[in-house]
Amino acid sequence: MPMLLDHDFDPAKALAEFERTCGDAGAVVSFLGRVRAEGGVETLELQSYPGVTEEGIRAAIQAAQSRWPLSAVKVIHRIGRMRPGAPIVLVMTAAKHRRAAFEACDFLMDYLKTEAIFWKRQTGAQGTQWIEPRAEDYEDKNRWSRT
């Protein structure tokens, strides 16, 4: 289930722990998102709505589990202030076959990018600005309603 963390985490350790919970899954897929340094970003800050953000992620995980035959799913997401290179999100899915694991991981990332309740603000040479999802993020998410 989802974990919101206000401190750094070790993606390799988290993935190793997840793999131990996957039983006889033939496929384990993970996606790691990190803070980009592009545009002179010095910090990225994510805020959540406690309780509501986690419930939305849980509902997205349940939707993925009902759509694909998954053996295991885990989402780790950072909140708080982070510097370039820091891990923000780790989505891990396991299934008997690769296609289900890949698609479920992609589906969950599309949810996190567009629907999860996070407020994102970056600070850098240009000052501080709020970040909204891009049009491409919504296009990616909308393809799940067509399939």
C-alpha positions as CSV (number, residue, x, y, z in Angstrom):
1,M,0.0,0.0,0.0
2,P,1.1,3.6,-0.3
3,M,3.8,5.2,1.9
4,L,4.2,8.9,2.1
5,L,7.6,9.8,3.5
6,D,9.0,13.1,4.7
7,H,12.6,11.8,4.6
8,D,14.9,10.3,2.0
9,F,14.6,6.6,1.2
10,D,16.8,4.1,-0.5
11,P,15.2,2.8,-3.7
12,A,17.4,-0.2,-4.0
13,K,16.6,-1.4,-0.5
14,A,12.9,-0.7,-1.0
15,L,12.9,-2.7,-4.3
16,A,14.8,-5.6,-2.6
17,E,12.2,-5.7,0.2
18,F,9.4,-5.6,-2.3
19,E,10.9,-8.5,-4.3
20,R,10.8,-10.6,-1.2
21,T,7.0,-10.2,-1.1
22,C,6.3,-11.2,-4.7
23,G,6.1,-14.9,-4.3
24,D,6.3,-16.7,-7.6
25,A,5.7,-13.6,-9.8
26,G,7.5,-13.9,-13.1
27,A,7.7,-10.1,-13.6
28,V,8.7,-7.3,-11.3
29,V,8.5,-3.7,-12.7
30,S,9.6,-0.6,-10.9
31,F,9.6,3.1,-11.8
32,L,11.8,5.6,-10.0
33,G,11.1,9.3,-10.3
34,R,13.8,11.7,-9.2
35,V,14.0,15.5,-8.9
36,R,15.3,17.0,-12.1
37,A,17.8,19.8,-12.1
38,E,16.7,21.3,-15.4
39,G,16.0,25.0,-15.4
40,G,18.2,25.7,-12.4
41,V,16.0,24.0,-9.9
42,E,17.5,24.1,-6.4
43,T,14.6,22.5,-4.5
44,L,11.3,20.8,-5.1
45,E,8.7,20.8,-2.3
46,L,5.7,18.5,-2.3
47,Q,2.8,18.9,0.1
48,S,0.0,16.4,0.5
49,Y,-3.5,16.4,2.1
50,P,-2.9,14.0,5.0
51,G,-5.3,11.0,4.8
52,V,-6.9,12.1,1.6
53,T,-3.7,11.8,-0.5
54,E,-3.1,8.3,0.8
55,E,-6.7,7.2,0.3
56,G,-6.6,8.3,-3.3
57,I,-3.4,6.3,-3.9
58,R,-5.0,3.3,-2.2
59,A,-8.0,3.6,-4.6
60,A,-5.7,3.8,-7.6
61,I,-3.8,0.7,-6.4
62,Q,-7.2,-1.1,-6.0
63,A,-8.2,0.0,-9.5
64,A,-4.9,-1.5,-10.8
65,Q,-5.4,-4.7,-8.9
66,S,-8.9,-5.1,-10.3
67,R,-7.7,-4.4,-13.9
68,W,-4.6,-6.6,-13.9
69,P,-3.7,-9.9,-12.1
70,L,-1.0,-8.5,-9.8
71,S,0.9,-10.4,-7.2
72,A,2.0,-7.3,-5.3
73,V,2.0,-3.5,-5.5
74,K,3.7,-0.8,-3.6
75,V,4.0,3.0,-4.0
76,I,6.5,5.1,-2.0
77,H,6.1,8.9,-2.5
78,R,8.1,11.7,-0.9
79,I,6.7,14.8,0.6
80,G,8.7,17.8,1.9
81,R,11.7,19.6,0.4
82,M,14.1,17.7,-1.9
83,R,17.2,18.6,-4.0
84,P,18.0,17.6,-7.6
85,G,18.7,13.9,-7.9
86,A,16.7,12.9,-4.8
87,P,14.1,10.1,-5.3
88,I,10.5,11.4,-5.3
89,V,8.5,8.3,-6.2
90,L,9.0,4.6,-6.5
91,V,6.2,2.5,-7.9
92,M,6.6,-1.3,-7.9
93,T,4.3,-3.9,-9.4
94,A,4.6,-7.7,-9.7
95,A,2.6,-10.1,-11.8
96,K,2.9,-13.6,-13.3
97,H,3.6,-12.0,-16.7
98,R,5.4,-8.8,-17.7
99,R,2.6,-7.0,-19.6
100,A,0.4,-6.8,-16.5
101,A,3.3,-5.5,-14.4
102,F,4.3,-2.9,-16.9
103,E,0.8,-1.6,-17.6
104,A,-0.1,-1.5,-13.9
105,C,3.1,0.5,-13.1
106,D,2.4,2.9,-15.9
107,F,-1.3,3.3,-14.9
108,L,-0.3,4.1,-11.3
109,M,2.3,6.7,-12.5
110,D,-0.3,8.4,-14.7
111,Y,-2.6,8.6,-11.6
112,L,0.2,10.1,-9.5
113,K,1.1,12.7,-12.1
114,T,-2.4,13.9,-12.7
115,E,-4.9,13.0,-10.0
116,A,-3.0,12.4,-6.7
117,I,-3.5,15.3,-4.3
118,F,0.0,16.9,-4.1
119,W,1.0,20.5,-4.4
120,K,4.4,20.9,-6.0
121,R,6.6,24.0,-5.8
122,Q,10.1,24.5,-7.1
123,T,12.6,27.0,-6.2
124,G,15.6,28.1,-8.3
125,A,17.3,31.0,-10.1
126,Q,13.9,32.1,-11.5
127,G,12.4,32.3,-8.0
128,T,9.6,30.1,-6.7
129,Q,6.8,28.7,-8.8
130,W,4.0,26.1,-8.5
131,I,4.0,23.2,-10.9
132,E,0.9,21.8,-12.6
133,P,0.6,18.6,-14.6
134,R,1.4,19.0,-18.3
135,A,-1.1,18.4,-21.1
136,E,0.9,15.3,-22.0
137,D,0.4,13.9,-18.5
138,Y,-3.4,14.2,-19.0
139,E,-3.2,12.6,-22.4
140,D,-1.3,9.7,-20.9
141,K,-3.9,9.3,-18.2
142,N,-6.8,9.5,-20.5
143,R,-5.6,6.5,-22.6
144,W,-6.6,4.2,-19.7
145,S,-10.3,5.1,-20.2
146,R,-10.0,4.0,-23.9
147,T,-8.6,0.6,-23.2
